[in-house]
Amino acid sequence: MLVALLWTLASALTGAVASRAPAQLKNLTLTALVGKHGRSALECWAMAPELVESTATGTVGALSYGHIGMTGNSSYSLFTALSNAGLHNAPTAQYVMILTGSGELSFPSADPADPCLRGNYTVVAGDILIAVDTADVSSRGHNSVWQAGTSVLQMPFMGDTPNHVVLHEGGCHKPHM
């Protein structure tokens, strides 16, 4: 009788967790600005290891990714007016967290004489990018156009790029999980 009761309770709890966390939510997915063949491009990364259900005070039951890693000398930026950053590389490998507002990322062609930018990708509040298209892997970088009122937090990696698996070329589909 006790075994049957425990089995029923365990099944109910498993069902409750499953109903809160749909099966497709296994990994945090982040769009990464990378250097490929000397040019900046987008990839969708599944961060490793998988998300887990938090047991920590204040976040109990939330899906959690506790492997952000060490970051250093983070900075906050607020774009008070529409801002076109022009072509640039990530100054260092880093997370870029969009806190408010939105922006558009675009990329130059392989031909340095071609002034056209292609492949617009919109980022909005709540998005987290990984920017690793540094000058040593991308000759021309990417362009960022930020809307007025957009704020971002840049958090450089201390050490290696976080563990991940590349899911596909191009930015991640939203939502990012």
Secondary structure, DSSP 8 states (H G I E B T S, - for coil): -HHHHHHHHHHHHHHHHHHHS-TT--S-EEEEEEEETBEEEEEEEEESS--EE--STTTTTSEE------B-S-EEEEESS-EEEEEE--SSSEEEEEEESEEEEEEE-S-TT---EEEEEEEETT-EEEE---TTTBSS-EEEEE-TTEEEEEEEBSSS---EEEEEES---SS--
